[in-house]
Amino acid sequence: MFNAMKIKISDNFTYKKLLLYTLPSVIMMVFTSIYGVVDGFFVSNFAGGEAFTAVNFIMPVIMILGSVGMMIGTGGSALLAKTLGQGNNEKANGIFSFLVCASLVLSAAIAALGIIFIRPIAELLDTENKLNEQTLDYCVLYARTVLIALPAYTLQFEFQSFCPTANKPHFGLFVTVAAGVANMILDALFVGLFKWGVLGAAAATGISQLIGGGVPLIYFLCPNTSLLRLKKPDFDFKALLKTCANGSSELLSNISMSVVSILYNAQLLKYAGPNGVAAYGVMMYVSFIFISMFIGFSIGSAPIIGFNYGAGNKKELKGLLKKSLVFITITSVIMVALAFGLSSPLSRLFVGYDAELCKMTTRGFRIFAFSFMFSGIAINGSSFFTALNNGLISALISFLRTLVFQIAAVMILPLFLELDGIWFSIVIAEIMAATLTAICLISNRKKYFLVKDN
């Protein structure tokens, strides 16, 4: 693994090199998901079912407010990689610095608005009026505490994409591990030992985000050997617009997933009550770990794709797509088997204190597991087009996958299958998204040199 530190985005990539270069990003995203799971574990087992339901209920809103970091990180990474591939290092550093400054200002404004309006938002989302006053209070307390650290959360998202582009994937991994370990330790102290409940979980998350966003900020401000450095920003608003347009797919994906989660919660309250929200929360925590492998691979490989596209390297670009699809296919099969086999013990880990809730979660998870067979295709396909600086197709895939297909499925299937229809809707939506991605890749194969030369 340590030989990967010598690999550069300008290299010719074999399967081994590609896996070694993307492995830090994969581990980084998996680790980020794991400490989110630990967060849920402590809240569920030490703060109780109401607190666990509250955190899962309000989390989509927090994810929406933090999505600007995903947009600027992925969109900016593609633009910076292309600029570096064209040999314009100084220009890349100026754009990089401006993007970081712009995201800090924007996220601070979003955080302030979120803190002010979070209670009416929470009340508005409880369409069935199934949540009691205590649960709503937990929602507000958790969200307001976490939102204080939203600018750091935004930077953490961005640097997860910028570090591989700067040829420093291992540094990004180190920071993520440090932030994750801090979150786990603080969860154990604040929630497990001090019994601070929801407030403790939120404080632990916020402090870990300060580490995840603050440490890379300091690193890129100091002299280092990375391809990117923070300096006096170039106020290149055209580059900012290009970044936002290019990263709009990830913005839409993140917002859409959160909106869909809100809709799922509403449907679950209708068909299963608060227990349904808790069961869905368990599945989301665990699915983050599985999906994060696809996301991590996509983040790690995107700078390589962007660099070779900027350099006009047709052969390498075609090879990267083929190798990516092989990786995604093999990983998907393994994920389905693991998710199905571990559905029962993982459900007991989170909600073993409630036999009925545990049974509901296990059944839902076994249906949900089959979605992993198809989700990686759309995730990697959207990222591939982002890296090619084609934000339109990337946004189309993300928008339809995370919003249109899932909303249609979750509204229609429960009418026939009731609660099982909610779990099946995720699988159906991923199948449709994978099909769409294949169509987009095939129809654009000539434009992006993905066919053999005549």
GUVO-886906 format. One record per residue: residue in one letter; x, y, z of N, C-alpha, C in turn. Coordinates in pm, whole numbers, plus 32768, in hexadecimal, padded with zeros to 4 digits. Layout:
N
AXYZXYZXYZ...
% end
This chain:
454
M80537F8680008000800080008056807E8000F80C680788046811780F18054815B81187FD2N816880B87F73819F80DB7EF0814381387EA5A80C4813D7ED1806481957E8F808A82277E9FM80DA82467F03810482D17F19815C83027EA7K819682A57E5A81ED82CB7DEB81A082D57D67I812082AF7D6880D082B27CEF809F83417CD6K80A5836C7C59807883F27C33800283E67BD3I7FAF844F7BCF7F3A84497B787F60844C7AE4S7FDD846B7AC8800B846B7A3D804083E37A11D804383807A6B807782FB7A4B801782AF79EFN804B824479B27FF681E4796E7FC3818179D6F7F3F816D79DF7F0581227A4D7EE180937A26T7F1F80347A6C7EF67FA87A677E887F957ACFY7E4E7F1C7AD57DE97F007B3C7E257F177BC8K7E9E7EE77BDC7EDE7EF37C5E7EF47F857C83K7F2A7FD27C247F4380607C407EC280AB7C5EL7E5A808D7C117DDA80D27C267DA180B37CB0L7DA780357CD77D74800F7D5A7DC7804C7DCBL7E4B804E7DB97EA280887E1F7E8B811F7E2DY7E7881617DBC7E6681F27DC17DDE82177DFCT7D7781C97DDD7CF181E97E0E7CD681B07E99L7D2A81527EC67D1281117F487D0A81737FBCP7D6281D77FC57D54823780337CCD827E8034S7C9982A17FBE7C1682E27FB67BA682837FDEV7BB482047FB67B5081A07FDD7B4F818F8074I7BC6817D80AF7BD0816D81407B9D81EA8186M7BBE825E814E7B9482DD81887AFC82E58190M7AB882C381237A2682CB812179E7825F8177V7A1F81E7817479EB817B81C979FA81A0825CF7A6D81D8827F7A8581FD830A7A26826D8334T7A0E82CC82DB79AE833682F8792582FA8316S78FD829782C8787C825682DD78798207835EI78E981C6837D78EE817583F778DD81CC8473Y791D82418475790C829084EF788282CF84F4G783E82DA848177B183018483775C829284C0V7780821584A1773B81A184D9774F819C8570V77C981B7859C77E681B8862C779182238672D778282958630772C83018663769F82CB867BG76698287861675E2824F862275D981E4868CF7641819386977642812886FC763881618789F768781C787A676858201882D76008246884BV75CC828F87E8754C82D387FD74DD826C8816S74D9820287C3746F819F87D0747581548855N74EE812B887B74FC80D488F1750B811E8974F7534819E8971754981E789EE74E9825D8A01A74B58293899174578303899D73C782D78989G73B28262894D732B822D894072EF823988B5G727D81F588A3723B81EF8821720B827687EDE71D682CA884771A4834E881C721683A387E4A728783A2882A72FB83EF87FD732E83BB8777F733083378767735F82F986EB7303831F8676T7281831A868F722083428628723383D68602A7249842A8668725A84BA865072D384D885F9V73458498861873BF84AE85CB73AB8484853AN736E840F8525735783DE849D72F284348453F7293846B849D722B84BD845E72638542842CI72BC8580847A72EF86058457737086008405M73B1858D84007431858283B9742985AB8325P73BF858682DA73B985B1824E73BF8648823CV73868693829A738A87258291741A8757829FI7464871D82FD74F087428313754387228297M752786AF825A7570868781E2755686E8816EI74DB8717816374BA877980FA750987F98110L750D8829818C755288A681AA75E9889A8195G7620882281A376B0880F819076D887E88103S767687DF80A9769287AB802376E688077FCCV76F388857FF2774588E17FA377D788B17F9FG78048872800B788C883E800D78A287CF7FA9M783D87797F9A7847870E7F37784A87477EAAM77F987AE7E9277F487EB7E0D787B882A7DE8I78B0887E7E40792D88C47E2279A288627E21G799F87FF7E787A0C879D7E7D7A17874C7DFDT79A787107DD279AD86BB7D5A79B9870E7CDBG796A877A7CD2797387CF7C5B79F988147C50G7A2C88457CC07AAE88877CC17B1F88277CA6S7B1487AE7CDB7B7C874A7CC57B8C872A7C30A7B1B871C7BEA7B2186FF7B5B7B6087737B0EL7B3A87EE7B317B7288637AEE7C0788727B0BL7C2E885C7B897CBB88697BAF7D1087FC7B6DA7CDB87817B687D2587147B297D3B87307A95K7CD487637A537CE1878579C67D4787F579B3T7D43885A7A0A7DA188CB7A027E30889D7A19L7E4388437A7A7EC9880C7A947EF887B87A1DG7E9B876D79E27EBD871C796E7EEA876F78F7Q7EB787ED78F17EDF884A78877F5F889478A7G7F97887A791F801688B67948800A893F7988N7F91896C79AC7F7D89F079E97F7689E77A82N7FE689C87AC17FE789B27B527FC68A317BA1E7FFB8AA27B777FE48B1F7BBF7F508B467BB8K7F158B357B457E868B527B367E328AF57B8DA7E5B8A787B947E138A167BE67E158A3F7C79N7E878A6F7CAA7E928A997D377E3A8B137D54G7E328B707CF67DDE8BE57D097D4B8BC17D10I7D218B657CB87C958B387CB87C778AEA7D38F7CD38A937D5E7CC68A437DD97CB08A9E7E52S7CFF8B067E5F7CF48B617ED17C6F8BAB7ED1F7C428BD37E5C7BC28C1B7E527B4E8BC07E76L7B538B437E4C7AE88AE57E6A7ADB8ACD7F00V7B4C8AC27F447B4A8AAD7FD57B0D8B27801CC7B388B9D7FF47B038C1980317A6D8C278019A7A428C0E7F9E79B58C1C7F7B795F8BBB7FCAS798E8B407FDB79408ADC802379338AFD80B7L799B8B3980F179948B61817E792A8BCC8194V79278C2F813D78C48C9B814978368C658136L78248C1380D077A08BDE80B0776D8B81811ES77C38B29815077988AC981B777788B0F823BA77BF8B7B825D77A18BC682D777168C0482D0A76F28C39825B766D8C73824976018C098252I761B8B96821575BA8B27821A75A78AF682A9A76158AEC82F4760E8ABE837F75B88B1B83D3A75C98B9C83C1757B8BFE840F74E68BF083F2L74C38BE2837474368BD1834F73FE8B4E8386G744F8AE6838074248A6483B274078A668448I745D8AA48493744C8AAD852573CB8AF98546I73AD8B6184FC73368BB2851672B58B6684F5F72B38B20848572358AE8845272258A518467I727C8A1184B37277897F84BC71F9894B8500R71C589918564714C895F85A670D3895F8548P70B389CE8505704189C884A8705689628438I70D4894C841070EF88E883A970CC885D83DEA70F8883F845870DC87BC8494704687A584A4E6FFF880C84CF6F6D880084DF6F2887EC8459L6F5B882F83F36F218823836D6F3387968335L6FA6875983526FC486D4831C6F728666835FD6F42867F83D76EF0861B841D6E61862383E9T6E4E85FA836D6DCD860A83286D5E85B88368E6D81854783A66D1C84F083E36D0385118477N6D50857484AB6D46859985396D5685218596K6DB884CB85736DD1845285C26E3F8466862AL6E8E84D2861D6EFC84E9867B6ECC853C86F1N6EF08512876A6EC8855F87E06F2585D687F4E6F03862B88556F4F86A6886C6FDF868B8893Q6FF5862188E0707C85FE890B70D585DC8893T709F858D883770EB856687C0710C85E0876BL70AD863B875B70C686B687107132870B8754D712E871187D97195875B88237220871F880AY7226869A880572A5865787E872D5867C875BC7279868086FB729C86A5867272DF872E866EV72A1878F86B172D1881986B07357882486F7L736487E4876973E087EA87B7745587AF8768Y7440873C872C74AB86FB86DF74D487518668A74718781861D748E87CE85A374D6885085C2R74A6889C862474E4891D86437574890C8672T758F88A386BE7617888C86EE76758868867BV7649880F8623769B87E485B276B18857854FL764B88A9853A7655891584D776BB898084FCI76DE8989857B774789E785A377C989C8855AA77E089488540785C891D84FD784989098467L77DC893B842D77BF8923839F782F89538341P786F89C8835778DD89EE82FD794F898782FCA796D894F837179D688E7837779A788688331Y79278847834078ED87D382FD78F687E38266T78DC885D823778E5887A81A8797488678175L79D5889C81C07A62888C819B7A8B87F9819DQ7A5987AF81FF7A7B872182067A4F86D98187F79D686F4815A79A486BB80DC7A0086E18068E7A25876180617A7587917FF17AFF87527FEEF7B41874F80607BCB871D80627BD286878048Q7B64863F805D7B6285B180387B7385A17FA1S7B4686037F547B5A86017EC37BDC86467E9AF7BFF86B37EE07C7587007EBA7CF886B87ED8C7CFB86677F427D7A86237F667DAB85C47EF9P7D56856C7EC07D86851A7E517DB2856D7DD8T7D6D85DC7DBD7D9486337D4F7E1C86727D68A7E3986907DE67EBA86CA7E0B7F2886607E13N7F0685E57DEA7F6385747DF17F8585507E82K7F2585687EDE7F39854A7F6C7EC484F77FA3P7EA484867F637E3384367F947E4A83FF801FH7EC983E280417EE783AB80C57ED584128134F7EF0849081157ED984F881787E4485058195G7DF184FE812C7D608502813F7D30848F8195L7D6C841981807D4983A581D27D7083BA8263F7DE883EF827A7E18840883027DBA8466834EV7D9184D1830D7D388533834D7CB184F4836DT7C7C84A7830F7BFA846783257C0084058399V7C6A83B7839F7C7B8359840F7C8483A38493A7CD2840E84947CE0845D850F7C5A8496853CA7C0D84CC84DE7B8A850384FE7B2B8495852DG7B32842284ED7ADB83B285117AF8837B859AV7B79836985B87BA08338863C7B73839986A8A7B84841B868D7B59848186ED7AC384778706N7A758465869A79E4845A86A879BC83E186FCM79FD837086E279DE82F6872C79FD830587C2I7A73833D87DE7A9A834F886B7A3C83B088B2L7A1C841D886D79C4848188A97935844C88B8D790883F7885A788583B7886A7883836288E8A78ED831388F978F482BD896F78F3830F89F0L7939838189ED793E83D68A6478BC84238A79F7892846C8A14782084C78A21779A847D8A2FV7789841489DD770983CD89DD770B83558A3BG777683048A30777C828B8A82779C82A48B14L780282F78B30782F830B8BBA77E8837F8BFEF77E583F38BBE77AB846A8BFD771284728BEFK76D9841B8B98764784168B85760D849C8B55W765284DD8AF87621855D8AC375BD854A8A53G75A484CF8A2B753D84B189C7755684F18940V74EB8529890774F085648881755585D6887BL755B862888E375BC869688E6764A866288DEG766785F8892676ED85BD892377128587889BA76B28543885876CC850D87D276E6857E876FA769785E9877976A9865A871E772E86A08736A775486B187B677D486F187D77849869E87A3A7840861A87B278AA85C1878178B985CC86EAT784985D086A4784A85DD86137886866485E9G785B86D0862B788D8755860979228763861DI7955872F868C79E6873786A87A3586E88641S7A028672861D7A48862185B87A4C86688531Q79E186B2851179DF86FD84937A4287728495L7A5687AD85097ABB881685147B4687DF84F6I7B5F8764851F7BDE872285007BE58703846AG7B7986C784357B77869E83A97B8287118347G7B4D8786836B7B5687F983127BC988568332G7BED886083B37C5488C083DE7CE2889483C1V7CFF881483D67D8987E383C27DB587F18330P7D6487C782CD7D8D87DC82417D9C8870821EL7D4788C682587D508955823D7DD9898A8267I7E06896282DD7E8A898B830E7EF9895182B6Y7EE888D2828F7F4E888F823E7F6488D781B8F7EF688F881747F03893880F17F2B89CB80FAL7F228A0581727F558A8D81857FED8A8E819AC80238A1C81C780B28A1381E580FF89DA816DP818389F3816681D589B880FC81CC892080FEN81B688E2808B81AB8851808381CF88247FF6T81C987A27FDF81F1876A7F5E817A87467F06S810287757F29808B87527EDC808587A47E5BL802F877A7DFF801D87C27D827FCB88417D95L7F85884B7E067F3188BF7E227F5E89067EA1R7F54898B7EA17F7689DD7F167F128A4E7F22L7EF18A707F9F7E9D8AE57FB77EF28B627FB5K7EC88BC47F677F118C427F597EAA8CB27F50K7ED28D287F267E728D937F0F7E158D667EA0P7D928D637EBC7D368D2B7E587D288D807DDBD7D158D3D7D6B7CEE8D817CF07C558D837CECF7C1B8DFA7CEA7B8A8E037CEE7B518DE57C63D7B5D8D657C407B338D357BBD7AA48CFE7BC8F7A438D567BB679B88D2E7BC5798B8CD17B55K79CE8CDA7AE379B08C7D7A7779D58BEF7AA1A7A488BE17AE47A728B5E7B167A138B2C7B82L79E38B887BD679848B637C3F79028B307C01L78D18B767B9C78578B4A7B58786C8AC37B14K78E18AB27AD779018A337A96790689C37AFET794189E07B717948897F7BDE78BC89587C0DC786889BC7C2277DF89A27C51778F89537BEBA779F89787B6B775889307B01778988A07AF7N780C888F7AFF7847880A7AF3782887B47B6CG782387F37BE1780587A87C5C777287A37C7CS772087D87C23769087DB7C3D7656874F7C49S769486ED7C06766286637C10766E86317C9EE76E2864D7CDD76F586207D67769D86707DC7L768A86F37DA9762F87437DF975A2870B7DEEL757586F17D7474F186B97D6074E486307DA0S754E85E17D95754C855B7DCF753B85617E66N758985BA7EA5758385C57F3674FD85FD7F64I74CE86667F21744D86A07F4573DD863D7F29S73E585FC7EB5737B859E7E907373852A7EF3M73E784F47F1A73E784877F7A73A884B27FFES73C5852D8025738D856180A172F785778095V72CC85AF8023723D85C3800C71F5853D800AV723184DC7FC771F684567FC271F08418804DS7258842C809D725883F9812771E584378177I71CD84B88161715C84FA81A370D984BA8177L70CD849F80F57054846080C2704583D280F7Y70B4838980FC70B1830281357081830681C5N70B683668211708D8372829D6FF7838D82A8A6FC483E1824E6F3483FF824E6EE38382822FQ6F0E833581CC6EC982B981A96ED382528219L6F48824B82586F5C81EB82C46F08820F833FL6EFC8290835C6EA482BA83C96E14829083ACK6DEF8296832D6D67827283056D4E81DC8311Y6DAF818A82E26D9A80FA82DD6DCD80AE8358A6E2E80E983A16E68809F84126E7E80F3848FG6E618175848A6E7581C985006F0781E98518P6F29821F858E6FB4824285AE701681CE85A1N6FE6815285B8703D80DD85A8707180D18519G701D80F784B9704880F2842D70BB81518411V70B681C8844D71238229843E71A381F3847BA719781B384F0720D817A85317249810984DEA71F380B284A7722380438453726B807783D8Y723180DC8397726F8118832272F481588347G72FB819483BE737881D083ED73E8816A83F7V73C880F3842A742D808984347460806483A9M74048053834B742C802F82C37481809B8282M74608119829C74AC818682637539818B829EY75458177832175C98177835F7622810C8321V75ED80948314763D802582DF765480368249S75EE8064820075FF8074816F766980DE8150F7679814181A876E181A58194776A81638187I778180FB81D8780280B681D478168074814CF77AE8030811B77B97FEA809C77C4804C8028I776B80AD8024776A810F7FB777EB81627FB7S78238179802E789B81CD8037791181907FECM7911810D7FD9797B80CF7F89797580FE7EF9F78FB81047EC378EA81377E3A790D81CB7E33I78DE82177E9678FA82A77E97799082C17EA5G79D182777EFF7A6182877F137AB182677E96F7A8C81FB7E537ACF81D77DD67ABB82447D6ES7A42827A7D667A2382E37D057A7183627D22I7A7883887DA37AC583FF7DCA7B5883ED7DA9G7B8E83757DC67C1B835C7DAF7C4183557D1DS7BE783227CCA7C0783117C3C7BE5838E7BE9A7B8D83E37C1B7B6284597BCE7BD684B47BA3P7C3784D57BFD7CA6852A7BD17CF984EB7B61I7D0684677B637D5284227AFB7D0A84317A75I7C86841E7A787C36842C79FE7C3C84BB79CAG7C2A851C7A267C2E85A979FF7CB585D279C6F7D2185A07A027DA885C179D47DBE858B7947N7D9A850D79317DAF84D078AD7D54850B7843Y7CDE8538786B7C86857C780D7CC3860277E4G7CF8864B78487D3986CA782B7DB586B977D5A7DFC864977E97E76862D779C7E5885ED7715G7DDA85CA76FB7DB5858C767B7DE684FE766CN7DF684B576D97E29842C76D57DB683CA76BFK7D9783AC76447D23835A76227D2F82CB7656K7DA1828E76427DB3820276687DA381F076FEE7DDF8248774B7DD8823E77DD7D498252780EL7D0282AE77D17C7882CC77F87C1F825277E3K7C2E821277727BDF819A77547C00812A77B6G7C80811A77D67CAA80B278337C7580CA78C0L7C70814878E87C3E8169796E7BAB8146797DL7B5C815E79157ACE813B791A7ABC80A47926K7B06805978D87AFB7FC878DD7B217F927966K7B907FC2799B7BBE7F927A1F7B5B7FB87A8DS7B21802E7A807AC0805B7AE47A4580007AE5L7A157FDC7A6F799E7F877A6579B97EFC7A9DV7A317EC97A877A567E467ABF7A567E4C7B58F7A927EB47B8F7A977EC57C207A0A7ECE7C5AI79B57F207C1B792D7F347C4C78DE7EB17C4AT78EA7E647BE0789F7DE87BD378C57D837C3EI79467D6F7C5179757D0E7CB6794B7D3A7D41T795C7DB97D5E79397DED7DE278A37DE17DFCS78517DF77D9777C07DF17DA677917D677DD2V77C87D007D9277A27C767DB477C67C577E45I783D7C7F7E6E786A7C677EF978107CB07F5BM77EB7D2B7F3977987D7C7F93770F7D3D7FACV76D07D0D7F42764B7CD17F5176527C597FAFA76B77C047F9C76C57B8E7FF076DC7BB58082L77327C18809A774E7C44812276D47C838164A76917CDB811B761E7D21815375AE7CC08178F75967C5F8122752D7BFD813E75527BA781B8G75CF7B7B81BB75FB7B25822976037B6B82B0L76237BEC82AE76357C36832B75B97C838357S754B7C74830E74D37CC2832D74A17CAB83BBS749F7C3083E6746B7C12846C74C77C4384DCP754A7C2084DA75A07C51854775AD7CE9854CL75AC7D2A84D875B67DBD84D875377DFC8510S74C57DC084F274477DF3852A74457DE585C1R74757D7285F1747A7D5D868374D97DBD86C6L75467DE1867F75A87E3C86B8756A7EC486D8F75137EF3867F74D87F78869174577F7686E3V73FF7F1986C5737A7F1C870373557E978742G73B77E508774739E7DD087B473497DDA8830Y733C7E51886772EB7E6488E172557E6188C4D722F7E5F884471A27E5D881E718E7DEF87B6A714F7D7F87DE71447D0A878870F57D268708E70877D70871570357D8E86A0707E7DE8863DL70C37E4E867171107EA9861C71847E6085DAC71C47E05862372357DB885ED72067D5E857AK71927D20858A715C7CC98521713B7D1A84A3M70FF7D9084B670DD7DE78445715B7E1383FBT71C27E378447723F7E67840D72857DF983BDT72897D8083F472CB7D1083B172887CF0832BR72037CEA832B71BA7CCC82AF71D27D398246G71CA7DB7827271DF7E258216726C7E2581DCF72CE7E04823173597E05820673737D99819CR73357D2581AC734B7CB9814C73147CDA80C2I72A97D2880BE72757D57803D72CF7DC68006F72F07E23805D73427E98803973CA7E6E8003A74017DFD803474897DD18011749E7DC47F7BF74367D9E7F3174467D877EA1745F7E097E53S74477E7B7E9174607EFA7E4E74F67F0F7E35F754B7ED17E8775DC7EE37E7976117EA67DF7M75C27E4C7DBB75ED7E0F7D3D75F27E767CCCF75A47EE17CD975957F417C6C75C37FCF7C8ES75C97FF17D0E75E2807D7D34766C80AE7D09G76D180577D0B775880827CE9776680B07C59I771780777BFF771F809C7B7176FA812E7B5DA768B81587B9A765E81E27B8A76B882447BD5I76E5821F7C4B773E82767C9977BF82907C4DN77FD82267C1B787B82367BD3786682797B4BG77F5825A7B0B77D882987A8A77C5832E7A95S777D835A7AFC776A83E97B1277EF842E7B2ES784283EE7B8178C584267BA1791F842C7B25F791483C77AD0796583C27A567947843A79FDF78C8845B79EC78A484CE799978C8855279DDT78C385577A6278F185CE7AA8798685E47A8DA79D485797A937A6485827A7A7A8285AE79EBL7A28858E79907A3685B979047A03864878EFN79DF868A795D79AA8712795C7925871C7911N78DB86AE7910785586AE78D677F086A87948G77D8871B7984777E872179F776EE870279D2L76C787197955763D8706792C761486727934I7664861B78F57642858C78F8765085567985S76B8858179CB76CB85557A557654857B7AACA762485F67A9A75B086247AE7753285D77AC1L752485B77A4274AF856C7A1474AA84E37A58I751C849E7A5A7521841A7A9A750084257B2ES753F84857B71752A84957C02749A84BD7C21F7466851A7BD373DF854C7BEC737784DD7BDDL738184927B70732084287B59733383B67BBDR73B083957BDB73CA83267C38739A83457CC5T73C183B77CF873A983D27D85732484167DA2L72E3844B7D3B726684927D5471F184547D08V71F3845F7C84717F84387C34715E83A47C43F71C1834D7C2C71A782BD7C32717B82917CBDQ71BF82C67D25719E829B7DAD711782D07DDBI70F9834D7DB8707783857DDF700583377D9DA7015831D7D1B6FAE82D17CD46F9982487D14A700982057D327000817E7D6A6FC4817E7DF7V6FF081DB7E4B6FC281DB7ED76F32820B7EE4M6EFF82527E806E74827D7E836E1582127E4BI6E4781C47DEA6DF181647DA56DF280D97DE7L6E6A80A37E026E7480187E326E2D7FFF7EB7P6E34805B7F196DED80417F976D5680337F86L6D1E806A7F1B6C8E805B7F036C697FC97EEDF6CCA7F7A7EBB6CB17EED7EA06CF37E907F07L6D697EB77F366DB67E607F906DC27E96801EE6D847F0980386D897F4A80BC6E1A7F5F80E8L6E3E7F3381616EC57F5181956F337F14813FD6F207E9A810F6F857E5C80B76F9C7EAE8039G6F357EF3800B6F427F467F956FA67FB67FA7I6FB27FE8802370158052803F70A1801B8030W70B87FA38061713E7F688056715D7F437FC4F70FB7F0C7F7C71117EE77EF071277F607E96S70F27FD37EBD70FB804A7E69718C80737E52I71E2805E7EB6727080827EA772B1802A7E3CV72907FAA7E3E72CA7F4C7DDC729F7F717D4FI721F7F8A7D3C71EA7FAD7CB7722A802D7C83A723880907CDA727381107CB1730480FE7C85E735080AA7CC973DD80947CA473E980497C20I738E7FEC7C05738F7FA57B85737880087B12M731880617B2472FA80C47ABE737081247AA9A73B2814A7B16742481A57B0C749A81647AC6A74B380E47AE37520809C7AA2750780927A0BT748B807979E6746780737957748080F97912L745681657954746C81EB791C75018208790AT755281E4796D75E281FB7966762181B278F0A75F9813578DC762D80E8786B760A812B77E7I7591816077DC756681A5776275BC8222774AC75D7826E77B5762782E977A876B782CA777FL76F0826177B77779823C77947783820E7703I772581BE76D97726818B764F771181FC75EBS76B282547607769382C075A97700832A759FN77598331760577C6839576047850835675F2R785482D975C778D3829175BF793382D07559K7901830474EC795883407487798B83C974B3K7935841674F2795B849D751D79D0849A757EY79D1843475D77A3A842E763F7A9E83BE7626F7AB0839975A97B1C833D757F7B0E82B275C0L7A91828775D97A7D8208761F7A69819475BEV7A8F81A675407A8A813B74DE7B13812E749EK7B2A80BD745D7BAA80A7741D7BBA810573A6D7C34813473937C508189731E7C4A8136729FN7C16817372347C0E812D71B37C9A81247174
% end
